[in-house]
Amino acid sequence: MQVSINGEIRQLVDGCTVRQMLEELQIKATRVAVELNLEIVPKADFAERTLQDGDKIEIVHFVGGG
Amino acid sequence: MLTAEEQERYSRHLMLPEVGPEGQERLRDSRVLIIGAGGLGSPAALYLVAAGVGTIGIADGDRVELSNLQRQVVHDSTTLGQLKVASAAKRLQALNPACRLEQIPVMLDQNNLPSLVQRYDFVLDATDTLAAKFMINDICVSQGIPFSHGGILRFSGQTMTVLPGVSPCYRCLFAELPPEEDREACERDGVLGILPGVIGTLQAAEAVKFIVGIGTLLTSRLLTFDLLGMRFREVPVAVNPGCSSCGNR
């Protein structure tokens, strides 16, 4: 299936969850917020939430420096 | 009424119909609090003082160190070891003697921050920890004070403006503070010195726009900046009904 991640088109395997997507991108789940079609996905749901073809995903890192 | 000196100092503002004498007077009558006199706070303070903001509070409990000077441009080699608020005030006062500078040389916490933010029209979060960013968000939301979030690390930065009760807050997007073992990696690392100059200046621009009442504020979207790719990206942010900070408003 095809999804948009941070505005870029990416291919993911069917049934891919938010957690699997982050693992594939080598992103630590605790260091980001994930928005799926404009809605925040609670961290507790990362493992169960499956992605669908056409989903728009935004991954935003915590940036704590100043 | 602006004085003759003010008319000359701010002439390039006064030539802008969007600002004009009324906008300049609004800036002069305004109060902005900058929390953190470091990488983000330095450029923000310099530009806000130059722009004619009448009163600026600067809160920071740290002292100037040599390793700060690669990016914290309000300080310099002659103020090493001084309190950052005093070092910044010296430079800022020279830039614009009319600006009233309020030095707050303490680390802010849950107890002293609510009454402090109440005294200002707009707050800039220029702190360097995630705990501080969450605290400033929660307190500004509960006190109804508009603020600008800013964060930087390595080559990337982000900023968003929050109008409590009107627009989504920082917690609507980020929900909870990451576990302690993950925080340091998001807070402490190398920083290209110019990066906070970009983000801090954007935060100052939001403060000026808010005070003068012009343009479109950076609300309901987080602006992220990738310096190496030289790309800005906007992440739309919606009010999160379950947000523990603003969700029940």
Contacts between the chains, C-beta under 8 A, distances in Angstrom:
chain1	res1	chain2	res2	distance
A	6	B	233	6.6
A	7	B	233	6.6
A	28	B	182	6.6
A	30	B	178	5.0
A	30	B	179	5.6
A	30	B	182	4.6
A	31	B	178	6.0
A	31	B	182	5.3
A	31	B	185	6.8
A	31	B	186	5.8
A	33	B	173	5.4
A	33	B	174	5.0
A	33	B	175	6.8
A	35	B	173	7.5
A	35	B	235	6.7
A	35	B	236	7.8
A	35	B	237	7.8
A	38	B	236	5.8
A	38	B	238	5.6
A	39	B	238	7.1
A	40	B	172	7.2
A	40	B	173	6.5
A	40	B	175	6.6
A	40	B	240	5.5
A	42	B	175	7.1
A	42	B	242	7.9
A	43	B	175	7.3
A	43	B	176	7.5
A	58	B	235	4.7
A	58	B	236	7.7
A	60	B	158	7.3
A	60	B	173	6.7
A	60	B	174	7.7
A	60	B	222	6.3
A	60	B	224	6.9
A	60	B	235	5.6
A	61	B	156	7.3
A	61	B	186	6.9
A	62	B	130	5.9
A	62	B	151	7.7
A	62	B	174	6.5
A	62	B	178	5.6
A	62	B	182	7.9
A	62	B	183	7.8
A	62	B	186	4.3
A	63	B	151	3.5
A	63	B	152	6.4
A	63	B	153	5.2
A	63	B	156	6.3
A	63	B	157	6.5
A	63	B	158	5.0
A	63	B	186	6.5
A	64	B	128	6.9
A	64	B	129	5.7
A	64	B	130	3.9
A	64	B	133	6.5
A	64	B	151	5.8
A	64	B	153	7.0
A	64	B	183	6.6
A	64	B	186	4.5
A	64	B	187	3.7
A	65	B	39	7.3
A	65	B	128	5.3
A	65	B	151	6.3
A	65	B	152	4.8
A	65	B	153	4.2
A	65	B	186	7.9
A	65	B	187	5.6
A	65	B	188	7.0
A	65	B	189	7.2
A	65	B	191	6.1
A	66	B	36	5.3
A	66	B	38	5.6
A	66	B	39	5.8
A	66	B	40	4.6
A	66	B	41	7.4
A	66	B	125	7.7
A	66	B	126	5.2
A	66	B	127	5.1
A	66	B	128	3.9
A	66	B	150	6.6
A	66	B	151	6.5
A	66	B	152	6.2
A	66	B	196	7.0
